[in-house]
Structure formats: structure tokens, C-alpha cells
């Protein structure tokens, strides 16, 4: 038997989370208590939710794993939206957790109530609200998978206050495997033929998910076909700027 807050934190640990950027709020005190008890996740307190979201976005960009921000209700969520937008625009894996009003107060114009799906639906890979404490781990795993898979980006999970304080029996969720798009051998054969026929081919470097191995591969690719390389906005360092290509 665990509180919803403990279920949430245990699943964060399983997802590899080591730090949460937050402006503490009363709506998720149960999660903060669990975070303190577990002791393996740093709660980094920020002065403003916009800063917390930007720090989570930066963490996702630097590590390749979703950065996590935790904010409260409508003011916190609206302040954090700038960081969610940057994560969406830059294809950065990020998870925003939002403490919400109690379920029994929904739809009554309660203090600081907000429709998360209406607000973030256009700039997030996935938006969900955990309405049963038994499903917290499942929905958090879904959020992390949505943030990592395909074109990475932000995922938003709402957590009503009463599900975080509820005590229930629930299992942890194993994270579903991420599926990254990749060209087949036939695709690469077609690409080789198109490059052979091209008069002025150009590699436009962009997107997310880059690491040292990918950078080395694109350098080798450009050298093999003698193709010049240009970088997209904010992607200038995906390839060594001193490279002949």
C-alpha cells in the first residue's frame, strides 16, 4: 500500500529521473514528501515556473532523457508553458507534471482550475490526467514514452491533489519500448541512387536525438559522397564547424 505520491516518485525513479525542477505547491505536497523519503531524486527549487520548465528542457536537451518539471495548478501551468513550447519547437524530451484541484471540485469554477488538454494540446506530444491513483504509474510511463518516441517533445500529466494523498495498492509500470524511425537498407539504396544523379546535393542538419556516434556517422556520410553540410537554426554544433564539408 502506497500513497499516490509515492507511486509517482517510485515510477520516476524507474524512468531514470534524477532531478525535478519545481516551484513547490500545496497541490502536490504528497509527492514532495515521497521524494524526500526516497532520497534519490533532487528537488531543485526554482523562483519561477517558467525557469523550472526551461531548466527541465535544458536537462532533456543535454542528456537525451526527459527533463522533469513539477508545477501547481493554473498559475504554475501557465507560467511553465514557455518551457513546454521550447521543448516542442526544439524536439526536446520533457515531462511536465501539474498538480491539480481535487477531482470532486472539477467543472465548478474552483480556485485555480484549468483545462490542461485545451491549453497544451497544440504544443505537447501527449497530455493526460491521472484520475485514479492506481493508474498513476501507467500514465507516467506513457508520458515518458510519448516524450522520447518518434519526434521527441514535451508530455504533460495532470495529477489531482486527492489522488496523490490516496493510499492504494498498485504495481509499478514497465516503460514501453521507444520506437525510433530509421531508414531500411532499401531506403538507403534509393538514397544512394538519388545522390548519384543529383547535381548539387546538400545535407541540412537538424532535429533532435544527436550523440557523438550520430555526429561521426554524418561526417563519414558527407565525406563519402562529398556533400556540403548546412546546419539548421540552433543546430550549428551537431557537426564540427571545422570539417571540410
N, C-alpha and C positions, 0 to 999 in steps of 0.2 A: 504494500500500500504506500503510495507516494502522493504528494501534492502535485497539482498540475505544474507548478513552478519547478519542482524537482524533476518531473518527467521532461519538461522543456530543456532544462540545463543538462540532464544526462544525455539527451539526444544531441545537443550542441557539442558535447564532448566527443560523441561518436562521429560527428560530422567533421571533426578536426578543428573545431573553433578553439582558439587560444586567447582571444581578446574580444570584448564587446565595448563599443563606443556608445556612450549614453549620457543623457540628462535624466537622472532618476525621477520617477513619478510615482504617485501613490497607486496607480492602476496596476503596476507590476512589482510591488514590494515582495510578493511571494517568490517571484523569480530571482530577485536580487538576494533574498535570504538564502535560496538554494545555491546561488552562485558563490556566495560566501562560504557555505558549508562544504561544497565540493572542492573549492580551492584551486582548481587547475585553470580557470578562466579569469583573466584580468578584466575587471570592470574599470574602464578608463572614462572618468567623469569629465564631460566637456561643458563649456559655458553656454553653448547654444546647439540646438538640434541640427541646424544647418552644418555646423562644424563637425558634429558627430557623424553625420551622413557622409560628408566629404572625406573624413578620416577613414571610414569604412570602405568607401570607394577607392581610396588610395591604397589601402591594405589589399583589396582584391586585385588591383592593378599590379602591385608589386609582387604578390605571392602566387597569383593564379587561382587561389582559393577564395570563395566568397567572403568578403568582409562583412561584419555584422554590426548593425546599429540597432539600438533599442530606445524607443521614444514613447511618449504617452499621449494618448487621445488626440483631439483635433489640433490644438496649438503645436504639439510636438510633431505630429504627422505633416502638417502644412509647412512647418519650418524645415523639415527634413526633405521635402520634395525636391529641393535644388540638387542635393546629392544623388537622389534617385534619377533625376533627369540626366546628370552627367554620366552615371553608370549606364543608362540606356543609350546615350549618344555614343559613348566610347566602348560599348560592348564589354563592360566590366562586370564580373560576377559579384553580386552583393545581395545580402538579405537584410531587409528592414523589418524589425519586429515592432508592433504598435500595441501598447496596452489600451484596451477599450473599456467603455462603460459596461456594467453588468448586463447580462442578457435580458433580464426582466424589465430593463428600462429602455430597450431599443424601440425606435419608432415613436417615441413620446416627446421628442424635442428635449431630451435630457441634456444636462450640462456637459458641454464639450463632446457631444455625439457627432460622428462623421461617417459618411458613406465611403469606405476605403476603395471599393471597386470602382465607383464613379470617379474618384479623384485620381487614382493611379492606373486605371485600366489602359490608358493610352501610352504610358511610358514604362510599364513593367512587363517582364516576361510572363508573370503569373501573380495574381492577387487572390488571397484566400482568407477566410476567417474560421478559426477553430471554435466550434460551438459545443463540442463535447470534450471533456478532459481526456477521455480515453483515446481520442484521435489526435492529440497534440503532437506526439512523436511522428505519426504518419504524415501529418500535414507539414511539419517542419522538414522532414526528409523530402517531401515533394517540392517544397520551396527551394531547398538546396539544389535539387536535381534540375529544377527549372532555371536556376541562376547559372548552372555550369554547362548545360547541354546546348547543342546547336550553336546559335549565336548567343554567347553569354550575355548576361544583363541582370537587372535587379529583380528580385522577387519580394513581395510584401505579404506578411502574415499578421492578421489581427488576432489579438488574444483578449477576450473579455475578462474583466477582473475576477469574476466569480469562478471561472474555470481554472484559474491559477491557484486559487486557495482551496479548491475542492480536493478531497482525498479519495483516490480511486486505485483500483488495481489495473495496470496497463503495461503492455510489453513495449520495449524499445523497437524502433523500426530500422531495418537494414536499409541503407541508402540504395536506391535503384541504380543500375549502371548508367553512366552517361554515354550517349551515343554522339560521337563527333562525325560530321560529314567528311568523307575522304574520297578522292577520285580512284576509280578502278584502273587496272592495267590497260583495259581497252580505252578508257578516257585519256590516259597518258599517251597512248599510241596516236590517237586522233590529234592531241595537242602537238605532238612532235611533227606530224604532217602539216598542220596549220602553220607552225613556226617556220618550217622549211619553205613554205610558199609566201610567207609574209615579207613585205618589202622593208617596213620599219617597225618591227615589234618593240614593245615596251612593257616592262614589268611595273605595275603600280602596286606598291607595297602598302598594306593596311590591315585592318581587322585586329582581333584580339587573340589571346592564347599563344603568344610567341614565347619561345625559350631559346637557349643557346643552340640546341640541336636544330631547331627550325631555321634559325638565322644562318647556320652553317650550310644547311641544305639549299636555301635560296641563293646563297653566294655561289655554291657549286653549280646550281641550275643556270644562273646568269652567265657564269664563266663558260659553261659547256656550249651554250647557244649564242654566246657573245651578244647578250641583250642588255641595253641600258636599263637602269632601275631608277624609278622616281618614288618618293615616299608621300603617302597621304598626310593630311593635317594631323599633327600630334603623333606621328609615327616615324619621325625622322631618324630615330636611333634603332630601328629594327634591323638595320644593316649598317655595317661600318661605313661611315661617311668618307673614309679614305680609300675605299675599294675602287679599283679601276672602272667597274661597271656603273 
